[in-house]
Amino acid sequence: METVAARLAPIILPEVQGDYIRLGELWHERPVAMIFLRHYG
């Protein structure tokens, strides 16, 4: 069975600077806490 981290790792998201980063790169070297905000407006 595939872990949640393994399923999320290939997702690519934009960074603030305009570059893109693969989610798996964020926790490659150390643990990461991810927070998703939903806009209500």
Distance bins in CASP14 RR format, pairs under 12 A and 6 or more apart:
PFRMAT RR
TARGET T0000
AUTHOR 0000-0000-0000
RMODE 2
METHOD distances of the structure
MODEL  1
1 7 0 0 0 0 0 1 0 0 0 0 0
2 8 0 0 0 0 0 1 0 0 0 0 0
2 9 0 0 0 0 0 1 0 0 0 0 0
2 10 0 0 0 0 0 1 0 0 0 0 0
3 9 0 0 0 0 1 0 0 0 0 0 0
3 24 0 0 0 0 0 1 0 0 0 0 0
3 27 0 0 0 0 0 1 0 0 0 0 0
4 11 0 0 0 0 0 1 0 0 0 0 0
4 23 0 0 0 0 0 1 0 0 0 0 0
4 24 0 0 0 0 0 1 0 0 0 0 0
4 27 0 0 0 0 0 1 0 0 0 0 0
4 34 0 0 0 0 0 1 0 0 0 0 0
5 11 0 0 0 0 0 1 0 0 0 0 0
5 23 0 0 0 0 1 0 0 0 0 0 0
5 24 1 0 0 1 0 0 0 0 0 0 0
5 26 0 0 0 0 0 1 0 0 0 0 0
5 27 1 0 0 1 0 0 0 0 0 0 0
5 28 0 0 0 0 0 1 0 0 0 0 0
5 31 0 0 0 0 0 1 0 0 0 0 0
5 32 0 0 0 0 1 0 0 0 0 0 0
5 34 0 0 0 0 0 1 0 0 0 0 0
6 23 0 0 0 0 0 1 0 0 0 0 0
6 24 0 0 0 0 1 0 0 0 0 0 0
6 27 0 0 0 0 0 1 0 0 0 0 0
7 23 0 0 0 0 1 0 0 0 0 0 0
7 24 0 0 0 0 0 1 0 0 0 0 0
8 22 0 0 0 0 1 0 0 0 0 0 0
8 23 1 0 1 0 0 0 0 0 0 0 0
8 24 1 0 0 1 0 0 0 0 0 0 0
8 25 0 0 0 0 0 1 0 0 0 0 0
8 26 0 0 0 0 1 0 0 0 0 0 0
8 27 0 0 0 0 1 0 0 0 0 0 0
8 32 0 0 0 0 0 1 0 0 0 0 0
8 34 0 0 0 0 1 0 0 0 0 0 0
8 36 0 0 0 0 0 1 0 0 0 0 0
9 21 0 0 0 0 0 1 0 0 0 0 0
9 22 1 0 0 1 0 0 0 0 0 0 0
9 23 1 0 1 0 0 0 0 0 0 0 0
9 24 1 1 0 0 0 0 0 0 0 0 0
9 25 0 0 0 0 1 0 0 0 0 0 0
9 26 0 0 0 0 1 0 0 0 0 0 0
9 27 0 0 0 0 1 0 0 0 0 0 0
9 28 0 0 0 0 1 0 0 0 0 0 0
9 32 0 0 0 0 0 1 0 0 0 0 0
9 34 0 0 0 0 0 1 0 0 0 0 0
10 21 0 0 0 0 0 1 0 0 0 0 0
10 22 1 0 0 1 0 0 0 0 0 0 0
10 23 1 0 0 1 0 0 0 0 0 0 0
10 24 1 0 0 1 0 0 0 0 0 0 0
10 25 0 0 0 0 0 1 0 0 0 0 0
11 20 0 0 0 0 0 1 0 0 0 0 0
11 21 0 0 0 0 1 0 0 0 0 0 0
11 22 1 0 0 1 0 0 0 0 0 0 0
11 23 1 0 1 0 0 0 0 0 0 0 0
11 24 0 0 0 0 1 0 0 0 0 0 0
11 25 0 0 0 0 0 1 0 0 0 0 0
11 26 0 0 0 0 0 1 0 0 0 0 0
11 34 0 0 0 0 0 1 0 0 0 0 0
12 19 0 0 0 0 0 1 0 0 0 0 0
12 20 1 0 1 0 0 0 0 0 0 0 0
12 21 1 0 0 1 0 0 0 0 0 0 0
12 22 1 0 1 0 0 0 0 0 0 0 0
12 23 1 0 0 1 0 0 0 0 0 0 0
12 24 0 0 0 0 1 0 0 0 0 0 0
12 25 0 0 0 0 1 0 0 0 0 0 0
12 26 0 0 0 0 0 1 0 0 0 0 0
13 19 0 0 0 0 0 1 0 0 0 0 0
13 20 1 0 0 1 0 0 0 0 0 0 0
13 21 1 0 0 1 0 0 0 0 0 0 0
13 22 0 0 0 0 1 0 0 0 0 0 0
13 23 1 0 0 1 0 0 0 0 0 0 0
13 24 0 0 0 0 0 1 0 0 0 0 0
13 25 0 0 0 0 0 1 0 0 0 0 0
13 26 0 0 0 0 1 0 0 0 0 0 0
13 34 0 0 0 0 0 1 0 0 0 0 0
13 36 0 0 0 0 0 1 0 0 0 0 0
14 20 1 0 1 0 0 0 0 0 0 0 0
14 21 0 0 0 0 1 0 0 0 0 0 0
14 22 0 0 0 0 0 1 0 0 0 0 0
14 23 0 0 0 0 0 1 0 0 0 0 0
15 21 1 0 1 0 0 0 0 0 0 0 0
15 22 0 0 0 0 0 1 0 0 0 0 0
15 23 0 0 0 0 0 1 0 0 0 0 0
15 25 0 0 0 0 0 1 0 0 0 0 0
15 26 0 0 0 0 0 1 0 0 0 0 0
19 25 0 0 0 0 0 1 0 0 0 0 0
21 27 0 0 0 0 0 1 0 0 0 0 0
21 28 0 0 0 0 0 1 0 0 0 0 0
21 32 0 0 0 0 0 1 0 0 0 0 0
22 28 0 0 0 0 1 0 0 0 0 0 0
23 32 0 0 0 0 1 0 0 0 0 0 0
23 34 1 0 0 1 0 0 0 0 0 0 0
23 36 0 0 0 0 0 1 0 0 0 0 0
24 30 0 0 0 0 0 1 0 0 0 0 0
24 32 0 0 0 0 1 0 0 0 0 0 0
24 34 0 0 0 0 0 1 0 0 0 0 0
25 32 0 0 0 0 1 0 0 0 0 0 0
26 32 1 0 1 0 0 0 0 0 0 0 0
26 33 0 0 0 0 0 1 0 0 0 0 0
26 34 1 0 0 1 0 0 0 0 0 0 0
27 33 0 0 0 0 1 0 0 0 0 0 0
27 34 0 0 0 0 1 0 0 0 0 0 0
END
